[in-house]
Amino acid sequence: MTKTEHKPVYVAVYNTYADWETGHTTAWLARTGCDIRYVGPTLEPVTTIGGMRIQPDLALSDVRPEDSSMLILTGADLWDAGDELAPFAHTARAFLDADVPVAAICGATAGLAREGLLDDRGHTSAISFYLAATGYKGGEHYRDEDAVNDRGLITAGPTEPVAFAREVLGELGAFQGEVLDAWYRLFHDSDPAAYETLQAAGMG
């Protein structure tokens, strides 16, 4: 199994975080040796939609793009309930400005849309009119795909956690080529033939 050699990956966590959306991503990053740090609004514990309590490793105010290899923004009810999570979208802008990748799934894509980060990049989300409701200017760049990676900005809708993980794993070099393809075919398509490729790569 390939060990990733990266600075830590920062995963944003906050109350109402949709815990199922990043399970494949964080599990397989960890299995390939990636250091994952959880970033909260503060250092106070947060509670996911599923009732899990997560203790952040660092507060958002202490995050610097140069210290991380990627920022992952998770979906949460709070993205559509006001501006409480807007500081995370501001931080995503700082990461992209520093050429550090950002990955956003579900409601986090709306947060990026409000921040103007989807105005000139290819992207996807739950559905086009969900993002249109934010008033953003990037509608012409919307793609009806499982997940999209455009210049280091990864987006996906809430029903595509495996496609989201594929793009993150590929961007960080955790899996590549036929191994990445086989991983996706196994976990997304339940293709048993893909297991042989993964087994040969030491992942079986």
Secondary structure, DSSP 8 states (H G I E B T S, - for coil): ------S-EEEE--TTB-GGGGHHHHHHHHHTT--EEEEESSSS-EE-TTS-EE--SEEGGG--GGG-SEEEE--BGGGGSSSTTHHHHHHHHHHHHTT--EEEETHHHHHHHHHTTTSSS-B--S-HHHHHTTT-S-GGGB--SSEEEETTEEEE-TT-HHHHHHHHHHHHTSS-HHHHHHHHHHHHH--THHHHHHHHTT--
